[in-house]
Amino acid sequence: MSSFRFVDLFAGIGGFHAALGAVNGGTLAMASEIDTSAAAIYAQNWHEAPEGDIIPLTESSMAVPAHEVLTAGFPCQPFSKSGFQRGINEARGTLFFNILRILQERKPPVVMLENVRNLAGPRHRDTWATIVRLMQDAGYKVSTAPTVFSPHLLPPHLGGRPQIRERVFIMATYVGDPVRARALSSHAPLVPRGPIEGWNPDDWDIFRTPIGPQQRPLVQPDREVARLDDYRLTEIDSLVIDIWADFVMRLRKKGVPKLPGFPIWADHFTHMDALEIGDDVPAWKADFLRKNAAFYTEHRDVIDPWLRTHSNLQDLPASRRKLEWQAQATESLHETVMHLRPSGLRVKRPTYLPALVAITQTSILGARGRRLSPREAARLQGLPDWFGFDGQRDALTYKQLGNGVNVGAANFMLRTHVEQDAELIAETAPDVADAILSAPRNPDEALAEPDRMPKAA
């Protein structure tokens, strides 16, 4: 059976390891992860402890062994919207150059890098161009156009998951000469930015669509959730949801079929005749105030009694006196998925979920009155139910999953790239293409078998 060696940099808990090792039959040459908690979970599940910081592994002498495939979910903070967006000029951004040094010395035939979508955004055009140019200088065929992909665009039979998680994938093939690398490089993304094989992302249902090795829905029955009470809502969170659920119910009883798509802000309920907007108010806010006033004026017969019943929302923090309804015609708030955000209570249909983030914004399942469990979050990232987080605080588990790569998306990108570049890859590593193209198209099939876990090379 064909195989290959892979290096897993900035490895986290091993999303790439699942795709390359357990699914495609690769053997681990080396992993590197500076976060000790993530490294412990990696070792617990993959039976191989990662090395630490990549910098000493690549700068004093090349400690990274020979390999055929390199993966790296390199740090996203320099490019993330939540950071300062200093890009490659920020210290952490220079970790790309440590990856580049490995490419220059070890010349792995296949490279898969992953980062936040913002890396390909308008503020980082120069950074993107620099990364492409340097990889081509190192002899790699790489598309000059970014490939942006999300697991919710992938159907379940290919390992898709109901999560909007747009990430940039940089796929590259070693061809040797920089001139040849530039000549072969495409100017189109590896895959179009849209659903795959006719899949309709609106067909996702987190309570019904079967996913994963066991073909179970994403959401567990409550009886299967360990420490269920830990994920129940707090008293204040329950109060916020109950108050807004009453708001929706009263409007439905009035016969309002569609709630507005703009944020509803109770602090700005004002009759249109009394609305005053100063000259110094920004245009976006003025529009927002006018829409809220018009909505209140039309429905004050429902809104005023609702406000009186709930003490004019004085028991709620200011950020909880806002409702962002994105659930279309869903009848009840309790049929939705919710997120308590600084901007208010955001409400969506229970189709696909937003990207995993910190525990404080973990999705709330309205039908269950609780947050998404760690096991459900792991399923959302494509990890099988045998993948463990033994002895670890939930906050760390959510953080690690939120920082990880989605297994299905990574596997789809790898296979698509190898299918496209099979002949070029065979020039230097024929076993790589054979191993990857002979693996199941659905990574869930391979991940159903814990005995497929790869051993170290």
Secondary structure, 3 states (H helix, E strand, C coil): CCCCEEEEECCCCCHHHHHHHHHCCCEEEEEECCCHHHHHHHHHHHCCCCECCHHHHHCCCCCCCCCCEEEECCCCCCCCCCCCCCHHHCHHHHHHHHHHHHHHHHCCCEEEEEEEHHHHCHHHHHHHHHHHHHHHHCCEEECCCCEEECHHHCCHHHCCCCEECCEEEEEEEECCCHHHHHHHCCCCCCCCCCCCCCCCHHHCCCCCCCECCCCECCCCCHHHCCCHHHHECCHHHHHHHHHHHHHHHHHHHHCCCCCCCCCEEHHHCCCHHHCCCCCCCCHHHHHHHHHHHHHHHHHHHHHHHHHHHCHHHCCCCHHHCEEEEECCCCCCHHHCEEEEECCEEEEECCCCEECCCCHHHCCEECCCCEECCHHHHHHHCCCCCCCCCCCCCHHHHHHHHHHCCCHHHHHHHHHHHHHHHHHHHHHHCHHHHHHHHHCCCCHHHHHCCHHHCCCEC
